[in-house]
Amino acid sequence: MGISKKDISRRKATLKARLEELEKKARFDPLKRNKALHEEIEQTKKKLAEVD
């Protein structure tokens, strides 16, 4: 069984909100010393691209 449009839109909204939150934190880390933060941003972007 597939995912409904409502579930897809919810998932997309959740990922976008998480991405915004992470990017706010990343602005204070321009030298990318917190690798886990930047890796999570990349993973979130990939997931967001898959949802589309």
CHARMM internal coordinates of N, CA and C (Angstrom, degrees):
IC EDIT
DIST 1 N 1 CA 1.4316
DIST 1 CA 1 C 1.5253
ANGL 1 N 1 CA 1 C 108.79
DIST 1 C 2 N 1.3008
ANGL 1 CA 1 C 2 N 117.30
DIHE 1 N 1 CA 1 C 2 N 140.87
DIST 2 N 2 CA 1.4556
ANGL 1 C 2 N 2 CA 122.15
DIHE 1 CA 1 C 2 N 2 CA -177.47
DIST 2 CA 2 C 1.5233
ANGL 2 N 2 CA 2 C 112.64
DIHE 1 C 2 N 2 CA 2 C -86.33
DIST 2 C 3 N 1.2970
ANGL 2 CA 2 C 3 N 113.87
DIHE 2 N 2 CA 2 C 3 N 177.78
DIST 3 N 3 CA 1.4595
ANGL 2 C 3 N 3 CA 120.94
DIHE 2 CA 2 C 3 N 3 CA 178.90
DIST 3 CA 3 C 1.5262
ANGL 3 N 3 CA 3 C 108.54
DIHE 2 C 3 N 3 CA 3 C -92.64
DIST 3 C 4 N 1.3155
ANGL 3 CA 3 C 4 N 115.98
DIHE 3 N 3 CA 3 C 4 N 137.91
DIST 4 N 4 CA 1.4619
ANGL 3 C 4 N 4 CA 119.74
DIHE 3 CA 3 C 4 N 4 CA -178.92
DIST 4 CA 4 C 1.5327
ANGL 4 N 4 CA 4 C 110.52
DIHE 3 C 4 N 4 CA 4 C -73.72
DIST 4 C 5 N 1.3175
ANGL 4 CA 4 C 5 N 115.29
DIHE 4 N 4 CA 4 C 5 N 162.23
DIST 5 N 5 CA 1.4719
ANGL 4 C 5 N 5 CA 120.17
DIHE 4 CA 4 C 5 N 5 CA 179.35
DIST 5 CA 5 C 1.5188
ANGL 5 N 5 CA 5 C 110.69
DIHE 4 C 5 N 5 CA 5 C -62.14
DIST 5 C 6 N 1.3099
ANGL 5 CA 5 C 6 N 116.20
DIHE 5 N 5 CA 5 C 6 N -35.30
DIST 6 N 6 CA 1.4618
ANGL 5 C 6 N 6 CA 120.38
DIHE 5 CA 5 C 6 N 6 CA 179.92
DIST 6 CA 6 C 1.5276
ANGL 6 N 6 CA 6 C 110.69
DIHE 5 C 6 N 6 CA 6 C -65.11
DIST 6 C 7 N 1.3268
ANGL 6 CA 6 C 7 N 116.43
DIHE 6 N 6 CA 6 C 7 N -42.20
DIST 7 N 7 CA 1.4608
ANGL 6 C 7 N 7 CA 120.63
DIHE 6 CA 6 C 7 N 7 CA 178.24
DIST 7 CA 7 C 1.5241
ANGL 7 N 7 CA 7 C 111.28
DIHE 6 C 7 N 7 CA 7 C -65.59
DIST 7 C 8 N 1.3227
ANGL 7 CA 7 C 8 N 116.42
DIHE 7 N 7 CA 7 C 8 N -38.76
DIST 8 N 8 CA 1.4648
ANGL 7 C 8 N 8 CA 120.82
DIHE 7 CA 7 C 8 N 8 CA 178.92
DIST 8 CA 8 C 1.5252
ANGL 8 N 8 CA 8 C 110.07
DIHE 7 C 8 N 8 CA 8 C -64.08
DIST 8 C 9 N 1.3179
ANGL 8 CA 8 C 9 N 116.85
DIHE 8 N 8 CA 8 C 9 N -44.80
DIST 9 N 9 CA 1.4609
ANGL 8 C 9 N 9 CA 119.77
DIHE 8 CA 8 C 9 N 9 CA -179.45
DIST 9 CA 9 C 1.5234
ANGL 9 N 9 CA 9 C 111.17
DIHE 8 C 9 N 9 CA 9 C -66.71
DIST 9 C 10 N 1.3268
ANGL 9 CA 9 C 10 N 116.86
DIHE 9 N 9 CA 9 C 10 N -36.47
DIST 10 N 10 CA 1.4707
ANGL 9 C 10 N 10 CA 120.70
DIHE 9 CA 9 C 10 N 10 CA 176.47
DIST 10 CA 10 C 1.5186
ANGL 10 N 10 CA 10 C 111.00
DIHE 9 C 10 N 10 CA 10 C -64.03
DIST 10 C 11 N 1.3242
ANGL 10 CA 10 C 11 N 115.96
DIHE 10 N 10 CA 10 C 11 N -45.30
DIST 11 N 11 CA 1.4630
ANGL 10 C 11 N 11 CA 120.76
DIHE 10 CA 10 C 11 N 11 CA -179.84
DIST 11 CA 11 C 1.5314
ANGL 11 N 11 CA 11 C 110.46
DIHE 10 C 11 N 11 CA 11 C -62.57
DIST 11 C 12 N 1.3322
ANGL 11 CA 11 C 12 N 115.69
DIHE 11 N 11 CA 11 C 12 N -42.52
DIST 12 N 12 CA 1.4655
ANGL 11 C 12 N 12 CA 120.50
DIHE 11 CA 11 C 12 N 12 CA 179.95
DIST 12 CA 12 C 1.5320
ANGL 12 N 12 CA 12 C 110.44
DIHE 11 C 12 N 12 CA 12 C -63.65
DIST 12 C 13 N 1.3189
ANGL 12 CA 12 C 13 N 117.42
DIHE 12 N 12 CA 12 C 13 N -42.82
DIST 13 N 13 CA 1.4659
ANGL 12 C 13 N 13 CA 121.67
DIHE 12 CA 12 C 13 N 13 CA 179.71
DIST 13 CA 13 C 1.5261
ANGL 13 N 13 CA 13 C 111.13
DIHE 12 C 13 N 13 CA 13 C -64.29
DIST 13 C 14 N 1.3260
ANGL 13 CA 13 C 14 N 115.98
DIHE 13 N 13 CA 13 C 14 N -40.48
DIST 14 N 14 CA 1.4544
ANGL 13 C 14 N 14 CA 120.40
DIHE 13 CA 13 C 14 N 14 CA 178.85
DIST 14 CA 14 C 1.5261
ANGL 14 N 14 CA 14 C 110.92
DIHE 13 C 14 N 14 CA 14 C -64.33
DIST 14 C 15 N 1.3235
ANGL 14 CA 14 C 15 N 116.33
DIHE 14 N 14 CA 14 C 15 N -43.76
DIST 15 N 15 CA 1.4639
ANGL 14 C 15 N 15 CA 120.23
DIHE 14 CA 14 C 15 N 15 CA 179.55
DIST 15 CA 15 C 1.5261
ANGL 15 N 15 CA 15 C 111.57
DIHE 14 C 15 N 15 CA 15 C -65.40
DIST 15 C 16 N 1.3201
ANGL 15 CA 15 C 16 N 117.10
DIHE 15 N 15 CA 15 C 16 N -39.82
DIST 16 N 16 CA 1.4655
ANGL 15 C 16 N 16 CA 120.46
DIHE 15 CA 15 C 16 N 16 CA 178.77
DIST 16 CA 16 C 1.5211
ANGL 16 N 16 CA 16 C 110.86
DIHE 15 C 16 N 16 CA 16 C -64.45
DIST 16 C 17 N 1.3116
ANGL 16 CA 16 C 17 N 116.75
DIHE 16 N 16 CA 16 C 17 N -41.85
DIST 17 N 17 CA 1.4632
ANGL 16 C 17 N 17 CA 120.42
DIHE 16 CA 16 C 17 N 17 CA 179.09
DIST 17 CA 17 C 1.5236
ANGL 17 N 17 CA 17 C 110.91
DIHE 16 C 17 N 17 CA 17 C -64.42
DIST 17 C 18 N 1.3159
ANGL 17 CA 17 C 18 N 116.56
DIHE 17 N 17 CA 17 C 18 N -42.29
DIST 18 N 18 CA 1.4666
ANGL 17 C 18 N 18 CA 121.12
DIHE 17 CA 17 C 18 N 18 CA 178.79
DIST 18 CA 18 C 1.5234
ANGL 18 N 18 CA 18 C 110.26
DIHE 17 C 18 N 18 CA 18 C -64.38
DIST 18 C 19 N 1.3311
ANGL 18 CA 18 C 19 N 116.86
DIHE 18 N 18 CA 18 C 19 N -40.58
DIST 19 N 19 CA 1.4579
ANGL 18 C 19 N 19 CA 121.68
DIHE 18 CA 18 C 19 N 19 CA 179.85
DIST 19 CA 19 C 1.5253
ANGL 19 N 19 CA 19 C 110.81
DIHE 18 C 19 N 19 CA 19 C -63.40
DIST 19 C 20 N 1.3221
ANGL 19 CA 19 C 20 N 117.42
DIHE 19 N 19 CA 19 C 20 N -43.32
DIST 20 N 20 CA 1.4650
ANGL 19 C 20 N 20 CA 120.97
DIHE 19 CA 19 C 20 N 20 CA 177.41
DIST 20 CA 20 C 1.5232
ANGL 20 N 20 CA 20 C 110.77
DIHE 19 C 20 N 20 CA 20 C -59.93
DIST 20 C 21 N 1.3216
ANGL 20 CA 20 C 21 N 116.08
DIHE 20 N 20 CA 20 C 21 N -44.14
DIST 21 N 21 CA 1.4583
ANGL 20 C 21 N 21 CA 121.37
DIHE 20 CA 20 C 21 N 21 CA -179.42
DIST 21 CA 21 C 1.5266
ANGL 21 N 21 CA 21 C 110.82
DIHE 20 C 21 N 21 CA 21 C -61.95
DIST 21 C 22 N 1.3222
ANGL 21 CA 21 C 22 N 116.59
DIHE 21 N 21 CA 21 C 22 N -44.25
DIST 22 N 22 CA 1.4571
ANGL 21 C 22 N 22 CA 121.00
DIHE 21 CA 21 C 22 N 22 CA -179.94
DIST 22 CA 22 C 1.5247
ANGL 22 N 22 CA 22 C 111.95
DIHE 21 C 22 N 22 CA 22 C -67.13
DIST 22 C 23 N 1.3247
ANGL 22 CA 22 C 23 N 116.53
DIHE 22 N 22 CA 22 C 23 N -38.61
DIST 23 N 23 CA 1.4599
ANGL 22 C 23 N 23 CA 119.64
DIHE 22 CA 22 C 23 N 23 CA -179.25
DIST 23 CA 23 C 1.5276
ANGL 23 N 23 CA 23 C 111.24
DIHE 22 C 23 N 23 CA 23 C -68.31
DIST 23 C 24 N 1.3225
ANGL 23 CA 23 C 24 N 117.85
DIHE 23 N 23 CA 23 C 24 N -31.24
DIST 24 N 24 CA 1.4658
ANGL 23 C 24 N 24 CA 120.34
DIHE 23 CA 23 C 24 N 24 CA 174.71
DIST 24 CA 24 C 1.5216
ANGL 24 N 24 CA 24 C 110.13
DIHE 23 C 24 N 24 CA 24 C -62.62
DIST 24 C 25 N 1.3323
ANGL 24 CA 24 C 25 N 115.78
DIHE 24 N 24 CA 24 C 25 N -42.84
DIST 25 N 25 CA 1.4650
ANGL 24 C 25 N 25 CA 119.96
DIHE 24 CA 24 C 25 N 25 CA 178.42
DIST 25 CA 25 C 1.5270
ANGL 25 N 25 CA 25 C 110.81
DIHE 24 C 25 N 25 CA 25 C -67.66
DIST 25 C 26 N 1.3168
ANGL 25 CA 25 C 26 N 117.04
DIHE 25 N 25 CA 25 C 26 N -35.26
DIST 26 N 26 CA 1.4604
ANGL 25 C 26 N 26 CA 121.21
DIHE 25 CA 25 C 26 N 26 CA -177.06
DIST 26 CA 26 C 1.5227
ANGL 26 N 26 CA 26 C 111.79
DIHE 25 C 26 N 26 CA 26 C -69.97
DIST 26 C 27 N 1.3191
ANGL 26 CA 26 C 27 N 117.67
DIHE 26 N 26 CA 26 C 27 N -26.07
DIST 27 N 27 CA 1.4674
ANGL 26 C 27 N 27 CA 120.21
DIHE 26 CA 26 C 27 N 27 CA 177.86
DIST 27 CA 27 C 1.5217
ANGL 27 N 27 CA 27 C 111.58
DIHE 26 C 27 N 27 CA 27 C -61.18
DIST 27 C 28 N 1.3228
ANGL 27 CA 27 C 28 N 117.16
DIHE 27 N 27 CA 27 C 28 N -28.93
DIST 28 N 28 CA 1.4636
ANGL 27 C 28 N 28 CA 121.64
DIHE 27 CA 27 C 28 N 28 CA 179.22
DIST 28 CA 28 C 1.5276
ANGL 28 N 28 CA 28 C 111.75
DIHE 27 C 28 N 28 CA 28 C -87.10
DIST 28 C 29 N 1.3140
ANGL 28 CA 28 C 29 N 117.06
DIHE 28 N 28 CA 28 C 29 N 3.70
DIST 29 N 29 CA 1.4642
ANGL 28 C 29 N 29 CA 122.66
DIHE 28 CA 28 C 29 N 29 CA -179.92
DIST 29 CA 29 C 1.5286
ANGL 29 N 29 CA 29 C 109.42
DIHE 28 C 29 N 29 CA 29 C -131.38
DIST 29 C 30 N 1.3490
ANGL 29 CA 29 C 30 N 117.89
DIHE 29 N 29 CA 29 C 30 N 64.28
DIST 30 N 30 CA 1.4693
ANGL 29 C 30 N 30 CA 119.83
DIHE 29 CA 29 C 30 N 30 CA -175.73
DIST 30 CA 30 C 1.5277
ANGL 30 N 30 CA 30 C 113.42
DIHE 29 C 30 N 30 CA 30 C -69.02
DIST 30 C 31 N 1.3156
ANGL 30 CA 30 C 31 N 118.24
DIHE 30 N 30 CA 30 C 31 N -22.02
DIST 31 N 31 CA 1.4660
ANGL 30 C 31 N 31 CA 120.47
DIHE 30 CA 30 C 31 N 31 CA -179.27
DIST 31 CA 31 C 1.5212
ANGL 31 N 31 CA 31 C 112.59
DIHE 30 C 31 N 31 CA 31 C -88.14
DIST 31 C 32 N 1.3222
ANGL 31 CA 31 C 32 N 116.51
DIHE 31 N 31 CA 31 C 32 N 2.28
DIST 32 N 32 CA 1.4726
ANGL 31 C 32 N 32 CA 123.66
DIHE 31 CA 31 C 32 N 32 CA 178.46
DIST 32 CA 32 C 1.5298
ANGL 32 N 32 CA 32 C 112.25
DIHE 31 C 32 N 32 CA 32 C 56.24
DIST 32 C 33 N 1.3146
ANGL 32 CA 32 C 33 N 115.56
DIHE 32 N 32 CA 32 C 33 N 45.61
DIST 33 N 33 CA 1.4639
ANGL 32 C 33 N 33 CA 119.64
DIHE 32 CA 32 C 33 N 33 CA 177.60
DIST 33 CA 33 C 1.5216
ANGL 33 N 33 CA 33 C 111.44
DIHE 32 C 33 N 33 CA 33 C -76.26
DIST 33 C 34 N 1.3280
ANGL 33 CA 33 C 34 N 116.59
DIHE 33 N 33 CA 33 C 34 N -29.65
DIST 34 N 34 CA 1.4700
ANGL 33 C 34 N 34 CA 121.32
DIHE 33 CA 33 C 34 N 34 CA 177.46
DIST 34 CA 34 C 1.5315
ANGL 34 N 34 CA 34 C 107.39
DIHE 33 C 34 N 34 CA 34 C -91.12
DIST 34 C 35 N 1.3240
ANGL 34 CA 34 C 35 N 115.75
DIHE 34 N 34 CA 34 C 35 N 86.56
DIST 35 N 35 CA 1.4646
ANGL 34 C 35 N 35 CA 120.53
DIHE 34 CA 34 C 35 N 35 CA -175.44
DIST 35 CA 35 C 1.5202
ANGL 35 N 35 CA 35 C 112.47
DIHE 34 C 35 N 35 CA 35 C -64.43
DIST 35 C 36 N 1.3039
ANGL 35 CA 35 C 36 N 117.45
DIHE 35 N 35 CA 35 C 36 N -34.85
DIST 36 N 36 CA 1.4656
ANGL 35 C 36 N 36 CA 120.60
DIHE 35 CA 35 C 36 N 36 CA -178.98
DIST 36 CA 36 C 1.5286
ANGL 36 N 36 CA 36 C 110.69
DIHE 35 C 36 N 36 CA 36 C -62.27
DIST 36 C 37 N 1.3019
ANGL 36 CA 36 C 37 N 116.59
DIHE 36 N 36 CA 36 C 37 N -39.03
DIST 37 N 37 CA 1.4646
ANGL 36 C 37 N 37 CA 121.21
DIHE 36 CA 36 C 37 N 37 CA 178.98
DIST 37 CA 37 C 1.5233
ANGL 37 N 37 CA 37 C 110.53
DIHE 36 C 37 N 37 CA 37 C -62.85
DIST 37 C 38 N 1.3074
ANGL 37 CA 37 C 38 N 116.45
DIHE 37 N 37 CA 37 C 38 N -47.44
DIST 38 N 38 CA 1.4607
ANGL 37 C 38 N 38 CA 120.50
DIHE 37 CA 37 C 38 N 38 CA -177.67
DIST 38 CA 38 C 1.5339
ANGL 38 N 38 CA 38 C 112.27
DIHE 37 C 38 N 38 CA 38 C -70.73
DIST 38 C 39 N 1.3310
ANGL 38 CA 38 C 39 N 116.47
DIHE 38 N 38 CA 38 C 39 N -32.51
DIST 39 N 39 CA 1.4642
ANGL 38 C 39 N 39 CA 119.84
DIHE 38 CA 38 C 39 N 39 CA 175.25
DIST 39 CA 39 C 1.5297
ANGL 39 N 39 CA 39 C 110.47
DIHE 38 C 39 N 39 CA 39 C -66.94
DIST 39 C 40 N 1.3330
ANGL 39 CA 39 C 40 N 116.24
DIHE 39 N 39 CA 39 C 40 N -39.57
DIST 40 N 40 CA 1.4606
ANGL 39 C 40 N 40 CA 119.91
DIHE 39 CA 39 C 40 N 40 CA 179.17
DIST 40 CA 40 C 1.5280
ANGL 40 N 40 CA 40 C 110.75
DIHE 39 C 40 N 40 CA 40 C -65.43
DIST 40 C 41 N 1.3276
ANGL 40 CA 40 C 41 N 117.03
DIHE 40 N 40 CA 40 C 41 N -36.24
DIST 41 N 41 CA 1.4634
ANGL 40 C 41 N 41 CA 120.91
DIHE 40 CA 40 C 41 N 41 CA 176.54
DIST 41 CA 41 C 1.5174
ANGL 41 N 41 CA 41 C 110.03
DIHE 40 C 41 N 41 CA 41 C -61.65
DIST 41 C 42 N 1.3223
ANGL 41 CA 41 C 42 N 117.32
DIHE 41 N 41 CA 41 C 42 N -45.78
DIST 42 N 42 CA 1.4612
ANGL 41 C 42 N 42 CA 121.46
DIHE 41 CA 41 C 42 N 42 CA 179.52
DIST 42 CA 42 C 1.5268
ANGL 42 N 42 CA 42 C 111.25
DIHE 41 C 42 N 42 CA 42 C -62.45
DIST 42 C 43 N 1.3234
ANGL 42 CA 42 C 43 N 116.83
DIHE 42 N 42 CA 42 C 43 N -43.08
DIST 43 N 43 CA 1.4629
ANGL 42 C 43 N 43 CA 120.58
DIHE 42 CA 42 C 43 N 43 CA 179.44
DIST 43 CA 43 C 1.5252
ANGL 43 N 43 CA 43 C 111.28
DIHE 42 C 43 N 43 CA 43 C -64.58
DIST 43 C 44 N 1.3119
ANGL 43 CA 43 C 44 N 116.58
DIHE 43 N 43 CA 43 C 44 N -39.11
DIST 44 N 44 CA 1.4600
ANGL 43 C 44 N 44 CA 120.88
DIHE 43 CA 43 C 44 N 44 CA 179.56
DIST 44 CA 44 C 1.5204
ANGL 44 N 44 CA 44 C 110.09
DIHE 43 C 44 N 44 CA 44 C -66.39
DIST 44 C 45 N 1.3292
ANGL 44 CA 44 C 45 N 117.40
DIHE 44 N 44 CA 44 C 45 N -39.35
DIST 45 N 45 CA 1.4622
ANGL 44 C 45 N 45 CA 121.00
DIHE 44 CA 44 C 45 N 45 CA 177.67
DIST 45 CA 45 C 1.5236
ANGL 45 N 45 CA 45 C 110.64
DIHE 44 C 45 N 45 CA 45 C -64.02
DIST 45 C 46 N 1.3410
ANGL 45 CA 45 C 46 N 117.11
DIHE 45 N 45 CA 45 C 46 N -39.79
DIST 46 N 46 CA 1.4665
ANGL 45 C 46 N 46 CA 120.67
DIHE 45 CA 45 C 46 N 46 CA 178.39
DIST 46 CA 46 C 1.5263
ANGL 46 N 46 CA 46 C 110.99
DIHE 45 C 46 N 46 CA 46 C -64.43
DIST 46 C 47 N 1.3235
ANGL 46 CA 46 C 47 N 116.57
DIHE 46 N 46 CA 46 C 47 N -44.19
DIST 47 N 47 CA 1.4624
ANGL 46 C 47 N 47 CA 120.58
DIHE 46 CA 46 C 47 N 47 CA 179.18
DIST 47 CA 47 C 1.5191
ANGL 47 N 47 CA 47 C 110.85
DIHE 46 C 47 N 47 CA 47 C -62.91
DIST 47 C 48 N 1.3242
ANGL 47 CA 47 C 48 N 116.56
DIHE 47 N 47 CA 47 C 48 N -40.06
DIST 48 N 48 CA 1.4524
ANGL 47 C 48 N 48 CA 121.35
DIHE 47 CA 47 C 48 N 48 CA 179.43
DIST 48 CA 48 C 1.5307
ANGL 48 N 48 CA 48 C 110.34
DIHE 47 C 48 N 48 CA 48 C -64.47
DIST 48 C 49 N 1.3233
ANGL 48 CA 48 C 49 N 116.77
DIHE 48 N 48 CA 48 C 49 N -38.21
DIST 49 N 49 CA 1.4546
ANGL 48 C 49 N 49 CA 120.96
DIHE 48 CA 48 C 49 N 49 CA 178.23
DIST 49 CA 49 C 1.5437
ANGL 49 N 49 CA 49 C 110.96
DIHE 48 C 49 N 49 CA 49 C -67.89
DIST 49 C 50 N 1.3209
ANGL 49 CA 49 C 50 N 116.99
DIHE 49 N 49 CA 49 C 50 N -34.65
DIST 50 N 50 CA 1.4618
ANGL 49 C 50 N 50 CA 120.84
DIHE 49 CA 49 C 50 N 50 CA 179.08
DIST 50 CA 50 C 1.5270
ANGL 50 N 50 CA 50 C 111.60
DIHE 49 C 50 N 50 CA 50 C -68.58
DIST 50 C 51 N 1.3211
ANGL 50 CA 50 C 51 N 116.66
DIHE 50 N 50 CA 50 C 51 N -34.34
DIST 51 N 51 CA 1.4574
ANGL 50 C 51 N 51 CA 121.37
DIHE 50 CA 50 C 51 N 51 CA -178.73
DIST 51 CA 51 C 1.5252
ANGL 51 N 51 CA 51 C 110.33
DIHE 50 C 51 N 51 CA 51 C -67.07
DIST 51 C 52 N 1.3255
ANGL 51 CA 51 C 52 N 116.98
DIHE 51 N 51 CA 51 C 52 N -35.17
DIST 52 N 52 CA 1.4830
ANGL 51 C 52 N 52 CA 120.43
DIHE 51 CA 51 C 52 N 52 CA -179.29
DIST 52 CA 52 C 1.4609
ANGL 52 N 52 CA 52 C 113.50
DIHE 51 C 52 N 52 CA 52 C -69.49
END
COOR INIT
IC SEED 1 N 1 CA 1 C
IC BUILD
